[in-house]
Each structure stands twice: as structure tokens, then as C-alpha cells.
Amino acid sequence: MDSNYCVVYVTAGSVEEAERIASALVEGRHAACVTVVGPVRSIYRWKGEVERADEVLLIAKTRTEKFEALRAVVKAAHSYEVPEIIALPLEAGEAAYLNWIDENTAD
């Protein structure tokens, strides 16, 4: 089990915002890689109403210990009042890939 690693999902309102956030995360070594997927369609409840929006999904690969710093960067750069920032632990992974994450998130 490789609980020292996680993937973090973030949704953004545009490709430009997603790429700006992804670049900040990788350049700051908060994530080794951020995959930008989109557009995706989100249906959610917000302030009592069901909303629909086209969004862009970011999937950041990082070490669990980097989550709080990553979260702070996303919140500072994000346009949403309540951005989606959720981490899912990696249960297993290719050793060479996990080593690559270590190398590219080292301070």
C-alpha cells in the first residue's frame, strides 16, 4: 500500500484557469503532474438550486504530505467561492512512477 501518495481532483471554470492552476502546482513542486481533462459536465446543488456547468477537471499526482500546500495554492488561484479540492489516496502504484513523483515534488 502506497498511502504516501494521492491524486487530487480540482474542477475549474475554464481551460485557462485550469492551466494556470496546473502550472502553478507543477512549477511550485506541489504536484509532479497535473492532467487537465475537459470539458466535463457537472450537475450539482448550489445555494438551494440544481446547477449545470461545463468545467475542466484537474487530476494532480503528488505526495500526501504536499496536500495542504497544494490546497492553499489552488484556493489562492481559484475563482470559485468553494472550489472542489479532494484527495484520494493511492493504494498501489508503479514503483518507478512513485519515485518520479518523489523526485518532482522534492523541496
PyMOL CGO cylinders between C-alpha atoms (Angstrom):
from pymol import cmd
from pymol.cgo import CYLINDER

trace = [
    CYLINDER, 0.00, 0.00, 0.00, 1.41, 3.39, -1.01, 0.3, 1, 1, 1, 1, 1, 1,
    CYLINDER, 1.41, 3.39, -1.01, -0.54, 5.74, 1.26, 0.3, 1, 1, 1, 1, 1, 1,
    CYLINDER, -0.54, 5.74, 1.26, 2.27, 8.32, 1.00, 0.3, 1, 1, 1, 1, 1, 1,
    CYLINDER, 2.27, 8.32, 1.00, 0.81, 9.33, -2.38, 0.3, 1, 1, 1, 1, 1, 1,
    CYLINDER, 0.81, 9.33, -2.38, -2.51, 10.74, -3.52, 0.3, 1, 1, 1, 1, 1, 1,
    CYLINDER, -2.51, 10.74, -3.52, -4.35, 12.11, -6.51, 0.3, 1, 1, 1, 1, 1, 1,
    CYLINDER, -4.35, 12.11, -6.51, -6.15, 15.41, -6.04, 0.3, 1, 1, 1, 1, 1, 1,
    CYLINDER, -6.15, 15.41, -6.04, -9.23, 16.35, -8.04, 0.3, 1, 1, 1, 1, 1, 1,
    CYLINDER, -9.23, 16.35, -8.04, -9.92, 20.01, -8.71, 0.3, 1, 1, 1, 1, 1, 1,
    CYLINDER, -9.92, 20.01, -8.71, -12.54, 21.43, -11.05, 0.3, 1, 1, 1, 1, 1, 1,
    CYLINDER, -12.54, 21.43, -11.05, -12.12, 24.81, -12.75, 0.3, 1, 1, 1, 1, 1, 1,
    CYLINDER, -12.12, 24.81, -12.75, -14.47, 27.03, -14.70, 0.3, 1, 1, 1, 1, 1, 1,
    CYLINDER, -14.47, 27.03, -14.70, -12.31, 27.32, -17.83, 0.3, 1, 1, 1, 1, 1, 1,
    CYLINDER, -12.31, 27.32, -17.83, -9.34, 25.78, -19.62, 0.3, 1, 1, 1, 1, 1, 1,
    CYLINDER, -9.34, 25.78, -19.62, -7.34, 28.95, -18.96, 0.3, 1, 1, 1, 1, 1, 1,
    CYLINDER, -7.34, 28.95, -18.96, -7.98, 28.79, -15.21, 0.3, 1, 1, 1, 1, 1, 1,
    CYLINDER, -7.98, 28.79, -15.21, -7.22, 25.06, -15.14, 0.3, 1, 1, 1, 1, 1, 1,
    CYLINDER, -7.22, 25.06, -15.14, -3.92, 25.51, -16.97, 0.3, 1, 1, 1, 1, 1, 1,
    CYLINDER, -3.92, 25.51, -16.97, -2.93, 28.43, -14.74, 0.3, 1, 1, 1, 1, 1, 1,
    CYLINDER, -2.93, 28.43, -14.74, -3.60, 26.35, -11.61, 0.3, 1, 1, 1, 1, 1, 1,
    CYLINDER, -3.60, 26.35, -11.61, -1.89, 23.26, -13.06, 0.3, 1, 1, 1, 1, 1, 1,
    CYLINDER, -1.89, 23.26, -13.06, 1.21, 25.26, -13.98, 0.3, 1, 1, 1, 1, 1, 1,
    CYLINDER, 1.21, 25.26, -13.98, 1.41, 26.80, -10.50, 0.3, 1, 1, 1, 1, 1, 1,
    CYLINDER, 1.41, 26.80, -10.50, 1.18, 23.37, -8.90, 0.3, 1, 1, 1, 1, 1, 1,
    CYLINDER, 1.18, 23.37, -8.90, 3.87, 21.79, -11.06, 0.3, 1, 1, 1, 1, 1, 1,
    CYLINDER, 3.87, 21.79, -11.06, 6.19, 24.81, -11.09, 0.3, 1, 1, 1, 1, 1, 1,
    CYLINDER, 6.19, 24.81, -11.09, 5.91, 25.06, -7.30, 0.3, 1, 1, 1, 1, 1, 1,
    CYLINDER, 5.91, 25.06, -7.30, 6.60, 21.31, -6.90, 0.3, 1, 1, 1, 1, 1, 1,
    CYLINDER, 6.60, 21.31, -6.90, 3.26, 20.80, -5.16, 0.3, 1, 1, 1, 1, 1, 1,
    CYLINDER, 3.26, 20.80, -5.16, 2.43, 18.14, -7.78, 0.3, 1, 1, 1, 1, 1, 1,
    CYLINDER, 2.43, 18.14, -7.78, 4.63, 16.12, -10.10, 0.3, 1, 1, 1, 1, 1, 1,
    CYLINDER, 4.63, 16.12, -10.10, 1.98, 16.16, -12.83, 0.3, 1, 1, 1, 1, 1, 1,
    CYLINDER, 1.98, 16.16, -12.83, -1.45, 17.64, -13.36, 0.3, 1, 1, 1, 1, 1, 1,
    CYLINDER, -1.45, 17.64, -13.36, -3.65, 16.15, -16.05, 0.3, 1, 1, 1, 1, 1, 1,
    CYLINDER, -3.65, 16.15, -16.05, -6.20, 18.60, -17.47, 0.3, 1, 1, 1, 1, 1, 1,
    CYLINDER, -6.20, 18.60, -17.47, -9.38, 16.87, -18.68, 0.3, 1, 1, 1, 1, 1, 1,
    CYLINDER, -9.38, 16.87, -18.68, -12.28, 18.60, -20.26, 0.3, 1, 1, 1, 1, 1, 1,
    CYLINDER, -12.28, 18.60, -20.26, -14.69, 19.82, -20.79, 0.3, 1, 1, 1, 1, 1, 1,
    CYLINDER, -14.69, 19.82, -20.79, -16.69, 17.83, -18.29, 0.3, 1, 1, 1, 1, 1, 1,
    CYLINDER, -16.69, 17.83, -18.29, -20.31, 18.46, -17.35, 0.3, 1, 1, 1, 1, 1, 1,
    CYLINDER, -20.31, 18.46, -17.35, -21.08, 18.91, -13.65, 0.3, 1, 1, 1, 1, 1, 1,
    CYLINDER, -21.08, 18.91, -13.65, -24.55, 18.83, -12.11, 0.3, 1, 1, 1, 1, 1, 1,
    CYLINDER, -24.55, 18.83, -12.11, -24.60, 19.95, -8.51, 0.3, 1, 1, 1, 1, 1, 1,
    CYLINDER, -24.60, 19.95, -8.51, -26.67, 21.70, -5.87, 0.3, 1, 1, 1, 1, 1, 1,
    CYLINDER, -26.67, 21.70, -5.87, -25.58, 25.25, -5.04, 0.3, 1, 1, 1, 1, 1, 1,
    CYLINDER, -25.58, 25.25, -5.04, -27.45, 27.62, -2.71, 0.3, 1, 1, 1, 1, 1, 1,
    CYLINDER, -27.45, 27.62, -2.71, -30.62, 25.57, -2.92, 0.3, 1, 1, 1, 1, 1, 1,
    CYLINDER, -30.62, 25.57, -2.92, -30.71, 25.24, -6.71, 0.3, 1, 1, 1, 1, 1, 1,
    CYLINDER, -30.71, 25.24, -6.71, -29.63, 22.45, -9.04, 0.3, 1, 1, 1, 1, 1, 1,
    CYLINDER, -29.63, 22.45, -9.04, -26.96, 23.87, -11.35, 0.3, 1, 1, 1, 1, 1, 1,
    CYLINDER, -26.96, 23.87, -11.35, -25.30, 22.60, -14.50, 0.3, 1, 1, 1, 1, 1, 1,
    CYLINDER, -25.30, 22.60, -14.50, -21.91, 23.78, -15.68, 0.3, 1, 1, 1, 1, 1, 1,
    CYLINDER, -21.91, 23.78, -15.68, -19.20, 22.92, -18.13, 0.3, 1, 1, 1, 1, 1, 1,
    CYLINDER, -19.20, 22.92, -18.13, -15.98, 22.61, -16.17, 0.3, 1, 1, 1, 1, 1, 1,
    CYLINDER, -15.98, 22.61, -16.17, -12.43, 21.39, -16.59, 0.3, 1, 1, 1, 1, 1, 1,
    CYLINDER, -12.43, 21.39, -16.59, -11.12, 18.63, -14.33, 0.3, 1, 1, 1, 1, 1, 1,
    CYLINDER, -11.12, 18.63, -14.33, -7.57, 18.68, -12.98, 0.3, 1, 1, 1, 1, 1, 1,
    CYLINDER, -7.57, 18.68, -12.98, -6.04, 15.47, -11.64, 0.3, 1, 1, 1, 1, 1, 1,
    CYLINDER, -6.04, 15.47, -11.64, -2.86, 16.20, -9.68, 0.3, 1, 1, 1, 1, 1, 1,
    CYLINDER, -2.86, 16.20, -9.68, -0.44, 13.45, -8.71, 0.3, 1, 1, 1, 1, 1, 1,
    CYLINDER, -0.44, 13.45, -8.71, 1.50, 14.20, -5.55, 0.3, 1, 1, 1, 1, 1, 1,
    CYLINDER, 1.50, 14.20, -5.55, 2.69, 13.07, -2.14, 0.3, 1, 1, 1, 1, 1, 1,
    CYLINDER, 2.69, 13.07, -2.14, 0.16, 13.16, 0.69, 0.3, 1, 1, 1, 1, 1, 1,
    CYLINDER, 0.16, 13.16, 0.69, 2.39, 15.48, 2.71, 0.3, 1, 1, 1, 1, 1, 1,
    CYLINDER, 2.39, 15.48, 2.71, 2.08, 18.08, -0.07, 0.3, 1, 1, 1, 1, 1, 1,
    CYLINDER, 2.08, 18.08, -0.07, -1.72, 18.26, 0.09, 0.3, 1, 1, 1, 1, 1, 1,
    CYLINDER, -1.72, 18.26, 0.09, -2.09, 21.24, 2.43, 0.3, 1, 1, 1, 1, 1, 1,
    CYLINDER, -2.09, 21.24, 2.43, 0.33, 23.39, 0.42, 0.3, 1, 1, 1, 1, 1, 1,
    CYLINDER, 0.33, 23.39, 0.42, -1.35, 22.28, -2.82, 0.3, 1, 1, 1, 1, 1, 1,
    CYLINDER, -1.35, 22.28, -2.82, -4.76, 23.17, -1.38, 0.3, 1, 1, 1, 1, 1, 1,
    CYLINDER, -4.76, 23.17, -1.38, -3.54, 26.64, -0.42, 0.3, 1, 1, 1, 1, 1, 1,
    CYLINDER, -3.54, 26.64, -0.42, -2.20, 27.29, -3.93, 0.3, 1, 1, 1, 1, 1, 1,
    CYLINDER, -2.20, 27.29, -3.93, -5.47, 26.17, -5.53, 0.3, 1, 1, 1, 1, 1, 1,
    CYLINDER, -5.47, 26.17, -5.53, -7.59, 28.29, -3.17, 0.3, 1, 1, 1, 1, 1, 1,
    CYLINDER, -7.59, 28.29, -3.17, -5.46, 31.38, -3.83, 0.3, 1, 1, 1, 1, 1, 1,
    CYLINDER, -5.46, 31.38, -3.83, -5.66, 30.95, -7.62, 0.3, 1, 1, 1, 1, 1, 1,
    CYLINDER, -5.66, 30.95, -7.62, -9.25, 29.73, -7.96, 0.3, 1, 1, 1, 1, 1, 1,
    CYLINDER, -9.25, 29.73, -7.96, -12.26, 31.81, -8.99, 0.3, 1, 1, 1, 1, 1, 1,
    CYLINDER, -12.26, 31.81, -8.99, -14.86, 29.66, -7.19, 0.3, 1, 1, 1, 1, 1, 1,
    CYLINDER, -14.86, 29.66, -7.19, -16.21, 30.60, -3.77, 0.3, 1, 1, 1, 1, 1, 1,
    CYLINDER, -16.21, 30.60, -3.77, -15.95, 26.92, -2.78, 0.3, 1, 1, 1, 1, 1, 1,
    CYLINDER, -15.95, 26.92, -2.78, -13.57, 25.07, -5.12, 0.3, 1, 1, 1, 1, 1, 1,
    CYLINDER, -13.57, 25.07, -5.12, -13.55, 21.30, -5.31, 0.3, 1, 1, 1, 1, 1, 1,
    CYLINDER, -13.55, 21.30, -5.31, -10.24, 20.13, -3.84, 0.3, 1, 1, 1, 1, 1, 1,
    CYLINDER, -10.24, 20.13, -3.84, -10.39, 16.47, -2.85, 0.3, 1, 1, 1, 1, 1, 1,
    CYLINDER, -10.39, 16.47, -2.85, -7.57, 13.99, -2.30, 0.3, 1, 1, 1, 1, 1, 1,
    CYLINDER, -7.57, 13.99, -2.30, -7.83, 10.27, -2.86, 0.3, 1, 1, 1, 1, 1, 1,
    CYLINDER, -7.83, 10.27, -2.86, -5.09, 8.00, -1.50, 0.3, 1, 1, 1, 1, 1, 1,
    CYLINDER, -5.09, 8.00, -1.50, -3.16, 5.79, -3.89, 0.3, 1, 1, 1, 1, 1, 1,
    CYLINDER, -3.16, 5.79, -3.89, -3.42, 2.22, -2.71, 0.3, 1, 1, 1, 1, 1, 1,
    CYLINDER, -3.42, 2.22, -2.71, -0.72, 0.98, -5.09, 0.3, 1, 1, 1, 1, 1, 1,
    CYLINDER, -0.72, 0.98, -5.09, 1.38, 2.25, -7.95, 0.3, 1, 1, 1, 1, 1, 1,
    CYLINDER, 1.38, 2.25, -7.95, 4.25, 1.50, -10.29, 0.3, 1, 1, 1, 1, 1, 1,
    CYLINDER, 4.25, 1.50, -10.29, 7.43, 1.95, -8.21, 0.3, 1, 1, 1, 1, 1, 1,
    CYLINDER, 7.43, 1.95, -8.21, 9.24, 3.90, -10.93, 0.3, 1, 1, 1, 1, 1, 1,
    CYLINDER, 9.24, 3.90, -10.93, 6.29, 6.30, -11.26, 0.3, 1, 1, 1, 1, 1, 1,
    CYLINDER, 6.29, 6.30, -11.26, 6.09, 6.82, -7.50, 0.3, 1, 1, 1, 1, 1, 1,
    CYLINDER, 6.09, 6.82, -7.50, 9.83, 7.51, -7.43, 0.3, 1, 1, 1, 1, 1, 1,
    CYLINDER, 9.83, 7.51, -7.43, 9.26, 10.05, -10.20, 0.3, 1, 1, 1, 1, 1, 1,
    CYLINDER, 9.26, 10.05, -10.20, 6.59, 11.75, -8.07, 0.3, 1, 1, 1, 1, 1, 1,
    CYLINDER, 6.59, 11.75, -8.07, 9.09, 11.90, -5.19, 0.3, 1, 1, 1, 1, 1, 1,
    CYLINDER, 9.09, 11.90, -5.19, 11.77, 13.44, -7.40, 0.3, 1, 1, 1, 1, 1, 1,
    CYLINDER, 11.77, 13.44, -7.40, 9.45, 16.06, -8.86, 0.3, 1, 1, 1, 1, 1, 1,
    CYLINDER, 9.45, 16.06, -8.86, 7.81, 17.16, -5.61, 0.3, 1, 1, 1, 1, 1, 1,
    CYLINDER, 7.81, 17.16, -5.61, 11.03, 17.38, -3.58, 0.3, 1, 1, 1, 1, 1, 1,
    CYLINDER, 11.03, 17.38, -3.58, 11.65, 20.72, -1.95, 0.3, 1, 1, 1, 1, 1, 1,
]
cmd.load_cgo(trace, "trace")
